[in-house]
Amino acid sequence: MGYVEDLRALVGHRPLIFVGAVVVIVDDQGRILLQQRTSPHGVWGLPGGLMELGESTEETAKREVWEETGLTVDKLNLFNVYSGADQFIRTDNGDEFYVVTTAYDTDTYSGDYRMDPRESLQFKFTPPDKLPASMVGSHRKMIHDYLKKT
């Protein structure tokens, strides 16, 4: 089991604070890599996830991108940190948490796609003006914030 699963075994569904990281990966055409997730099923978002014990946020971002996509990312640029009451999440199973998310961007990546069917349905590079309707709300905001800075 991972850190989150170990904590949940101890505290049940009570609200917790977690730290996470996402990465806006941009290709040479300015498109953004999106992941169609298995949970919530069919919803699109950015590659990323929650920190494990002893990791930096940069290490979390790199590990999550690799685990979810098979891609290796380098030269991460921190563009924002998201926290507060609007970062509250309640999962389908009743787990509650507040997340502090570090958002990075990069246009430097390598490797071949490898999809973990437990986490992803598909990936696609998407023009920023054609984001899917069904997206993780906070990820949509992060993409808009990224676009404002470029």
Backbone as a printed PyTorch tensor [residue, N CA C, xyz], in Angstrom:
tensor([[[  0.8410,  -1.1870,   0.0000],
         [  0.0000,   0.0000,   0.0000],
         [  0.8790,   1.2410,   0.0000]],

        [[  0.3330,   2.3420,  -0.5310],
         [  1.0280,   3.6100,  -0.5290],
         [  0.6570,   4.4350,   0.6910]],

        [[  1.2460,   5.5910,   0.7660],
         [  1.0500,   6.4930,   1.8950],
         [ -0.4250,   6.8350,   2.1080]],

        [[ -1.1210,   7.2030,   1.0420],
         [ -2.5280,   7.5960,   1.1610],
         [ -3.3670,   6.4190,   1.6500]],

        [[ -3.1340,   5.2550,   1.0920],
         [ -3.9030,   4.0750,   1.5100],
         [ -3.6270,   3.7280,   2.9730]],

        [[ -2.3740,   3.8570,   3.4020],
         [ -2.0260,   3.6030,   4.8030],
         [ -2.7380,   4.5780,   5.7280]],

        [[ -2.7680,   5.8520,   5.3540],
         [ -3.4710,   6.8560,   6.1670],
         [ -4.9650,   6.5580,   6.2500]],

        [[ -5.5520,   6.2310,   5.1160],
         [ -6.9960,   5.9520,   5.0910],
         [ -7.3390,   4.7520,   5.9680]],

        [[ -6.4610,   3.7700,   6.0350],
         [ -6.7050,   2.6120,   6.8970],
         [ -6.7770,   3.0410,   8.3680]],

        [[ -6.0710,   4.0980,   8.7030],
         [ -6.0640,   4.5920,  10.0880],
         [ -7.2100,   5.5530,  10.4040]],

        [[ -7.5460,   6.4460,   9.4600],
         [ -8.4870,   7.5290,   9.7710],
         [ -9.8310,   7.4190,   9.0580]],

        [[ -9.9860,   6.4550,   8.2060],
         [-11.2600,   6.3270,   7.5050],
         [-11.4540,   7.4560,   6.5010]],

        [[-12.6770,   8.0070,   6.4630],
         [-13.0340,   9.0140,   5.4600],
         [-12.8010,  10.4490,   5.9340]],

        [[-12.3220,  10.6490,   7.1540],
         [-12.1580,  12.0010,   7.6980],
         [-11.3160,  12.8770,   6.7820]],

        [[-11.5790,  14.1950,   6.7960],
         [-10.8040,  15.1030,   5.9450],
         [ -9.3220,  15.1080,   6.3130]],

        [[ -8.4910,  15.0920,   5.2950],
         [ -7.0450,  15.1360,   5.4390],
         [ -6.4990,  16.2270,   4.5220]],

        [[ -5.2380,  16.5730,   4.7020],
         [ -4.5420,  17.4910,   3.8040],
         [ -3.4960,  16.6810,   3.0510]],

        [[ -3.5210,  16.7810,   1.7280],
         [ -2.5460,  16.1190,   0.8840],
         [ -1.8410,  17.1450,   0.0080]],

        [[ -0.6380,  16.8100,  -0.4140],
         [  0.1230,  17.6300,  -1.3520],
         [  0.2010,  16.8640,  -2.6650]],

        [[ -0.0240,  17.5680,  -3.7460],
         [  0.0360,  16.9390,  -5.0510],
         [  0.7670,  17.8140,  -6.0500]],

        [[  0.9590,  17.2730,  -7.2350],
         [  1.6070,  18.0050,  -8.3150],
         [  0.9890,  17.5900,  -9.6370]],

        [[  0.8550,  18.5580, -10.5440],
         [  0.4180,  18.2980, -11.9130],
         [  1.3990,  18.9720, -12.8570]],

        [[  1.3780,  18.4960, -14.1130],
         [  2.2760,  19.0620, -15.1130],
         [  1.4990,  19.3720, -16.3890]],

        [[  1.6230,  20.6110, -16.8450],
         [  1.1240,  21.0070, -18.1540],
         [  2.2620,  20.7060, -19.1330]],

        [[  2.0820,  19.6460, -19.9260],
         [  3.0860,  19.2300, -20.9060],
         [  2.6390,  19.7610, -22.2620]],

        [[  3.5010,  20.5720, -22.8650],
         [  3.1560,  21.2570, -24.1130],
         [  4.0340,  20.7220, -25.2430]],

        [[  3.3890,  20.3640, -26.3600],
         [  4.1720,  19.8780, -27.5070],
         [  4.6140,  21.0540, -28.3860]],

        [[  5.3110,  20.7610, -29.4800],
         [  5.8600,  21.8180, -30.3270],
         [  4.8000,  22.5750, -31.1200]],

        [[  3.5440,  22.1290, -31.0470],
         [  2.4330,  22.8360, -31.6880],
         [  1.6130,  23.6390, -30.6810]],

        [[  2.0660,  23.6670, -29.4190],
         [  1.3530,  24.4190, -28.3930],
         [  0.1660,  23.6870, -27.7880]],

        [[  0.0330,  22.4060, -28.1070],
         [ -1.0630,  21.6120, -27.5570],
         [ -0.6650,  21.0720, -26.1810]],

        [[ -1.6690,  20.7990, -25.3620],
         [ -1.4480,  20.3460, -23.9840],
         [ -1.8540,  18.8790, -23.8620]],

        [[ -0.9900,  18.0910, -23.1990],
         [ -1.2930,  16.6730, -23.0060],
         [ -2.3600,  16.5160, -21.9240]],

        [[ -3.4520,  15.8630, -22.2880],
         [ -4.5280,  15.5590, -21.3510],
         [ -4.6570,  14.0520, -21.1920]],

        [[ -5.0990,  13.6750, -20.0120],
         [ -5.2990,  12.2730, -19.6540],
         [ -6.7770,  12.0720, -19.3660]],

        [[ -7.3960,  11.1070, -20.0260],
         [ -8.7670,  10.7390, -19.6830],
         [ -8.6720,   9.6930, -18.5840]],

        [[ -9.2070,  10.0290, -17.4250],
         [ -8.9940,   9.2470, -16.2130],
         [-10.0390,   8.1550, -16.0210]],

        [[ -9.6330,   7.1560, -15.2610],
         [-10.5850,   6.1160, -14.8760],
         [-11.3910,   6.5560, -13.6580]],

        [[-10.8460,   7.5130, -12.8770],
         [-11.5560,   8.0150, -11.6930],
         [-11.2810,   9.4960, -11.5350]],

        [[-12.3130,  10.3330, -11.5690],
         [-13.6810,   9.9860, -11.9640],
         [-13.7180,   9.5330, -13.4300]],

        [[-14.4980,   8.5070, -13.6810],
         [-14.4900,   7.8080, -14.9610],
         [-14.8000,   8.7440, -16.1310]],

        [[-13.8720,   8.7680, -17.1020],
         [-14.0820,   9.5110, -18.3310],
         [-13.7420,  10.9880, -18.2640]],

        [[-13.4030,  11.4840, -17.1030],
         [-13.0950,  12.9050, -16.9440],
         [-11.6450,  13.1510, -17.3620]],

        [[-11.4210,  14.2470, -18.0610],
         [-10.0870,  14.6080, -18.5420],
         [ -9.3720,  15.4640, -17.5150]],

        [[ -8.0480,  15.3550, -17.4890],
         [ -7.2530,  16.1700, -16.5870],
         [ -5.7950,  16.1510, -16.9960]],

        [[ -4.9950,  16.7990, -16.1730],
         [ -3.5480,  16.8430, -16.3810],
         [ -2.9020,  15.6430, -15.7040]],

        [[ -1.7870,  15.1680, -16.2200],
         [ -1.0600,  14.1180, -15.5040],
         [ -0.5700,  14.6700, -14.1640]],

        [[ -0.7050,  13.8710, -13.1400],
         [ -0.2460,  14.2860, -11.8170],
         [ -0.8640,  13.4210, -10.7460]],

        [[ -0.5030,  13.7110,  -9.5110],
         [ -1.0410,  12.9360,  -8.4110],
         [ -0.4730,  13.4000,  -7.0870]],

        [[ -0.6160,  12.5490,  -6.0870],
         [ -0.2790,  12.9030,  -4.7150],
         [  1.1370,  12.4930,  -4.3320]],

        [[  1.7090,  13.2810,  -3.4450],
         [  3.0680,  13.0930,  -2.9640],
         [  3.1630,  11.8670,  -2.0650]],

        [[  4.2760,  11.1600,  -2.1870],
         [  4.6280,  10.0720,  -1.2840],
         [  5.6220,  10.6140,  -0.2550]],

        [[  5.7700,   9.9110,   0.8570],
         [  6.6900,  10.3490,   1.9090],
         [  8.0970,  10.5500,   1.3690]],

        [[  8.7160,  11.6550,   1.7470],
         [ 10.0960,  11.9240,   1.3900],
         [ 10.3120,  12.5550,   0.0360]],

        [[  9.2680,  12.7430,  -0.7510],
         [  9.4070,  13.3250,  -2.0800],
         [  9.3440,  14.8500,  -2.0180]],

        [[  9.9990,  15.4760,  -2.9680],
         [  9.7700,  16.8940,  -3.2380],
         [  8.5840,  16.9880,  -4.2010]],

        [[  8.0420,  18.1830,  -4.3690],
         [  6.9370,  18.3120,  -5.3210],
         [  7.4130,  18.0540,  -6.7540]],

        [[  8.6600,  18.4330,  -7.0550],
         [  9.2070,  18.1570,  -8.3840],
         [  9.3160,  16.6520,  -8.6230]],

        [[  9.7860,  15.9330,  -7.6130],
         [  9.8840,  14.4710,  -7.7400],
         [  8.5020,  13.8520,  -7.9020]],

        [[  7.5300,  14.3770,  -7.1750],
         [  6.1540,  13.8870,  -7.3140],
         [  5.6660,  14.0820,  -8.7410]],

        [[  5.8760,  15.2820,  -9.2800],
         [  5.4320,  15.5840, -10.6440],
         [  6.0680,  14.6310, -11.6530]],

        [[  7.3800,  14.4530, -11.5500],
         [  8.0800,  13.5780, -12.4950],
         [  7.6340,  12.1290, -12.3630]],

        [[  7.4940,  11.6420, -11.1180],
         [  7.0710,  10.2560, -10.9050],
         [  5.6720,  10.0270, -11.4430]],

        [[  4.7520,  10.9340, -11.1150],
         [  3.3600,  10.7550, -11.5530],
         [  3.2350,  10.7840, -13.0720]],

        [[  3.9410,  11.7000, -13.7170],
         [  3.8950,  11.7420, -15.1810],
         [  4.4140,  10.4230, -15.7410]],

        [[  5.5310,   9.9420, -15.2070],
         [  6.0830,   8.6870, -15.7120],
         [  5.1290,   7.5190, -15.4630]],

        [[  4.5790,   7.4170, -14.2390],
         [  3.6690,   6.3130, -13.9210],
         [  2.4210,   6.3360, -14.8040]],

        [[  1.8950,   7.5350, -15.0500],
         [  0.6260,   7.6360, -15.7700],
         [  0.7760,   7.6260, -17.2800]],

        [[  1.9350,   8.0880, -17.7910],
         [  2.0670,   8.2400, -19.2430],
         [  3.2250,   7.4700, -19.8610]],

        [[  4.2250,   7.1190, -19.0680],
         [  5.4350,   6.5240, -19.6140],
         [  6.4290,   7.5620, -20.1080]],

        [[  6.0800,   8.8450, -19.9950],
         [  6.9620,   9.9130, -20.4440],
         [  7.8590,  10.3850, -19.3050]],

        [[  9.0570,  10.7990, -19.6530],
         [  9.9870,  11.4020, -18.7060],
         [  9.9780,  12.9030, -18.9630]],

        [[  9.7950,  13.6880, -17.8990],
         [  9.7990,  15.1470, -18.0410],
         [ 11.0000,  15.7220, -17.3060]],

        [[ 11.5230,  16.7870, -17.8640],
         [ 12.6280,  17.5240, -17.2700],
         [ 12.3030,  19.0070, -17.3410]],

        [[ 13.1790,  19.8020, -16.7460],
         [ 13.0450,  21.2610, -16.8240],
         [ 11.6380,  21.7200, -16.4520]],

        [[ 11.1900,  21.3320, -15.2810],
         [  9.8780,  21.7610, -14.8090],
         [  9.9330,  23.2160, -14.3680]],

        [[  8.9110,  23.9750, -14.7580],
         [  8.7730,  25.3690, -14.3570],
         [  7.5610,  25.4860, -13.4450]],

        [[  7.7600,  25.8730, -12.2040],
         [  6.6500,  26.0810, -11.2780],
         [  5.9180,  27.3490, -11.6900]],

        [[  4.5970,  27.2430, -11.9410],
         [  3.8710,  28.4600, -12.2900],
         [  2.8040,  28.8420, -11.2820]],

        [[  2.4320,  27.9480, -10.3550],
         [  1.4890,  28.3480,  -9.3090],
         [  1.3560,  27.2310,  -8.2740]],

        [[  0.8490,  27.6200,  -7.1050],
         [  0.4960,  26.6920,  -6.0400],
         [ -0.9550,  26.9800,  -5.6870]],

        [[ -1.7600,  25.9310,  -5.6230],
         [ -3.1910,  26.0620,  -5.3610],
         [ -3.5110,  25.4480,  -4.0090]],

        [[ -4.2260,  26.1970,  -3.1720],
         [ -4.6290,  25.6930,  -1.8570],
         [ -5.8460,  26.4860,  -1.4030]],

        [[ -6.4730,  26.0020,  -0.3390],
         [ -7.6100,  26.7220,   0.2310],
         [ -8.8910,  25.9270,   0.1790]],

        [[ -9.9480,  26.5590,   0.6410],
         [-11.2560,  25.8990,   0.7620],
         [-11.7700,  25.3830,  -0.5740]],

        [[-11.4310,  26.0650,  -1.6720],
         [-11.9280,  25.6190,  -2.9740],
         [-11.1720,  24.3990,  -3.5130]],

        [[-10.2010,  23.9050,  -2.7500],
         [ -9.4370,  22.7200,  -3.1540],
         [ -9.9030,  21.4750,  -2.3790]],

        [[-11.1350,  21.5040,  -1.8680],
         [-11.7220,  20.3840,  -1.1410],
         [-12.2510,  19.3510,  -2.1340]],

        [[-11.9940,  18.0810,  -1.8380],
         [-12.4530,  16.9890,  -2.7060],
         [-13.1170,  15.9160,  -1.8490]],

        [[-14.2360,  15.4110,  -2.3390],
         [-14.8880,  14.2380,  -1.7430],
         [-14.9860,  13.2040,  -2.8570]],

        [[-14.3600,  12.0610,  -2.6520],
         [-14.3450,  11.0230,  -3.6820],
         [-15.6380,  10.2150,  -3.6430]],

        [[-15.8290,   9.3960,  -4.6600],
         [-17.0370,   8.5680,  -4.7440],
         [-17.1970,   7.6540,  -3.5350]],

        [[-16.0760,   7.2340,  -2.9320],
         [-16.1760,   6.3230,  -1.7830],
         [-16.3280,   7.0550,  -0.4520]],

        [[-16.4030,   8.4040,  -0.4940],
         [-16.6170,   9.1800,   0.7250],
         [-15.3680,   9.7610,   1.3610]],

        [[-14.1800,   9.4330,   0.8350],
         [-12.9530,  10.0320,   1.3560],
         [-12.9980,  11.5420,   1.1150]],

        [[-12.5540,  12.3090,   2.1210],
         [-12.5150,  13.7580,   2.0000],
         [-11.0900,  14.2530,   2.2080]],

        [[-10.6930,  15.2480,   1.4030],
         [ -9.3770,  15.8430,   1.6000],
         [ -9.2980,  17.2180,   0.9620]],

        [[ -8.3770,  17.9900,   1.4840],
         [ -7.9760,  19.2580,   0.8990],
         [ -6.6150,  19.0020,   0.2700]],

        [[ -6.4200,  19.5350,  -0.9150],
         [ -5.1530,  19.2960,  -1.5890],
         [ -4.4310,  20.6220,  -1.8310]],

        [[ -3.1340,  20.5960,  -1.5970],
         [ -2.2480,  21.6860,  -1.9770],
         [ -1.5390,  21.1880,  -3.2320]],

        [[ -1.7970,  21.8390,  -4.3560],
         [ -1.2750,  21.3560,  -5.6320],
         [ -0.2410,  22.3180,  -6.1950]],

        [[  0.9220,  21.7790,  -6.4930],
         [  1.9430,  22.5410,  -7.2020],
         [  1.7630,  22.2640,  -8.6880]],

        [[  1.6910,  23.3330,  -9.4690],
         [  1.4630,  23.1980, -10.9070],
         [  2.7180,  23.6150, -11.6650]],

        [[  3.1840,  22.7060, -12.4930],
         [  4.3880,  22.9140, -13.2970],
         [  4.0220,  22.8800, -14.7710]],

        [[  4.9200,  23.4440, -15.5860],
         [  4.7950,  23.2750, -17.0300],
         [  6.1470,  22.8710, -17.5880]],

        [[  6.1030,  22.2290, -18.7440],
         [  7.3280,  21.8460, -19.4520],
         [  7.0120,  21.6230, -20.9270]],

        [[  8.0140,  21.8560, -21.7490],
         [  7.9240,  21.4580, -23.1540],
         [  9.0420,  20.4690, -23.4750]],

        [[  9.6530,  19.9390, -22.4100],
         [ 10.7470,  18.9840, -22.5430],
         [ 10.2960,  17.6400, -21.9940]],

        [[ 10.1390,  16.6770, -22.8730],
         [  9.7160,  15.3320, -22.4570],
         [ 10.2610,  14.3250, -23.4570]],

        [[ 10.3510,  13.0770, -22.9990],
         [ 10.8410,  12.0180, -23.8750],
         [ 10.1900,  10.7090, -23.4580]],

        [[ 10.3340,   9.7130, -24.3180],
         [  9.8020,   8.3940, -24.0180],
         [  8.6410,   8.0270, -24.9110]],

        [[  8.1260,   6.8420, -24.6610],
         [  6.9820,   6.3270, -25.4080],
         [  5.8010,   6.1900, -24.4610]],

        [[  4.6200,   6.5170, -24.9740],
         [  3.4200,   6.3840, -24.1550],
         [  3.2630,   4.9670, -23.6370]],

        [[  2.9190,   4.8850, -22.3890],
         [  2.5830,   3.6210, -21.7460],
         [  1.3970,   3.9340, -20.8430]],

        [[  0.2830,   3.3150, -21.1090],
         [ -0.9210,   3.6320, -20.3630],
         [ -1.1900,   2.5620, -19.3060]],

        [[ -1.4310,   3.0140, -18.0830],
         [ -1.8500,   2.1280, -17.0040],
         [ -3.3770,   2.1190, -17.0080]],

        [[ -4.0020,   1.0040, -17.4090],
         [ -5.4620,   0.9720, -17.5250],
         [ -6.1890,   1.1440, -16.1900]],

        [[ -5.4540,   1.0550, -15.0830],
         [ -6.0880,   1.3160, -13.7830],
         [ -6.2720,   2.8150, -13.5540]],

        [[ -5.4930,   3.6370, -14.2770],
         [ -5.5400,   5.0830, -14.0690],
         [ -6.0180,   5.8730, -15.2760]],

        [[ -5.8240,   5.3410, -16.4820],
         [ -6.0690,   6.1270, -17.6880],
         [ -6.8610,   5.3470, -18.7230]],

        [[ -7.7230,   6.0720, -19.4400],
         [ -8.4370,   5.5070, -20.5770],
         [ -7.7340,   5.8550, -21.8850]],

        [[ -7.2060,   7.0940, -21.9490],
         [ -6.4530,   7.5220, -23.1310],
         [ -5.7400,   8.8370, -22.8370]],

        [[ -4.8440,   9.2110, -23.7560],
         [ -4.1270,  10.4800, -23.7210],
         [ -4.3070,  11.1560, -25.0590]],

        [[ -4.2430,  12.4810, -25.0330],
         [ -4.1970,  13.2020, -26.3050],
         [ -3.6680,  14.6080, -26.0640]],

        [[ -2.9090,  15.1030, -27.0480],
         [ -2.5000,  16.4910, -27.0460],
         [ -3.6590,  17.2990, -27.6220]],

        [[ -4.0670,  18.3190, -26.9000],
         [ -5.2640,  19.0820, -27.2340],
         [ -4.9360,  20.5650, -27.3540]],

        [[ -5.4310,  21.2260, -28.3980],
         [ -5.2520,  22.6790, -28.4540],
         [ -5.9330,  23.3210, -27.2340]],

        [[ -5.3080,  24.3210, -26.6360],
         [ -5.8780,  24.9130, -25.4220],
         [ -7.2520,  25.5420, -25.6130]],

        [[ -7.6060,  25.8830, -26.8520],
         [ -8.9340,  26.4620, -27.0890],
         [ -9.9810,  25.3870, -27.3890]],

        [[ -9.5980,  24.1100, -27.2730],
         [-10.5330,  23.0100, -27.5480],
         [-10.5360,  21.9920, -26.4030]],

        [[-10.4860,  22.5020, -25.1620],
         [-10.4940,  21.6060, -24.0070],
         [-11.8260,  20.8650, -23.9340]],

        [[-11.8160,  19.6040, -23.5070],
         [-13.0570,  18.8350, -23.4130],
         [-14.0130,  19.4320, -22.3760]],

        [[-15.2830,  19.1970, -22.5630],
         [-16.2910,  19.7010, -21.6180],
         [-16.1440,  19.0350, -20.2550]],

        [[-15.8570,  17.7450, -20.2590],
         [-15.7660,  16.9850, -19.0110],
         [-14.3160,  16.9660, -18.5260]],

        [[-13.9800,  17.9570, -17.6850],
         [-12.6160,  18.0860, -17.1730],
         [-12.6400,  18.2870, -15.6690]],

        [[-11.5580,  17.8760, -15.0140],
         [-11.3560,  18.2020, -13.6050],
         [-11.3530,  19.7310, -13.5340]],

        [[-12.2670,  20.2990, -12.7390],
         [-12.4320,  21.7530, -12.6990],
         [-11.1690,  22.4990, -12.3270]],

        [[-10.4470,  21.9990, -11.3300],
         [ -9.2250,  22.6870, -10.9170],
         [ -8.1680,  22.6170, -12.0140]],

        [[ -8.1490,  21.5560, -12.7940],
         [ -7.1690,  21.4350, -13.8710],
         [ -7.4800,  22.4170, -14.9980]],

        [[ -8.7570,  22.6370, -15.2610],
         [ -9.1450,  23.6360, -16.2690],
         [ -8.6140,  25.0090, -15.8480]],

        [[ -8.8050,  25.3510, -14.5660],
         [ -8.3170,  26.6280, -14.0510],
         [ -6.7890,  26.7020, -14.1620]],

        [[ -6.1100,  25.6220, -13.8320],
         [ -4.6450,  25.6010, -13.9230],
         [ -4.1790,  25.8370, -15.3510]],

        [[ -4.8570,  25.2460, -16.3180],
         [ -4.4930,  25.4580, -17.7210],
         [ -4.7190,  26.9170, -18.0990]],

        [[ -5.8290,  27.4950, -17.6640],
         [ -6.0850,  28.9120, -17.9590],
         [ -5.0260,  29.7960, -17.3240]],

        [[ -4.6290,  29.4890, -16.0840],
         [ -3.5850,  30.2630, -15.4230],
         [ -2.2560,  30.1150, -16.1640]],

        [[ -1.9510,  28.9070, -16.6120],
         [ -0.7350,  28.6910, -17.3920],
         [ -0.7590,  29.5350, -18.6580]],

        [[ -1.8750,  29.5330, -19.3620],
         [ -1.9800,  30.2870, -20.6150],
         [ -1.8380,  31.7910, -20.3920]],

        [[ -2.3010,  32.2970, -19.2590],
         [ -2.1750,  33.7170, -18.9450],
         [ -0.7180,  34.1270, -18.7760]],

        [[  0.1030,  33.2180, -18.2920],
         [  1.5070,  33.5560, -18.0380],
         [  2.3810,  33.4610, -19.2930]],

        [[  1.8760,  32.7750, -20.3250],
         [  2.7080,  32.5850, -21.5280],
         [  2.4950,  33.6870, -22.5370]]])
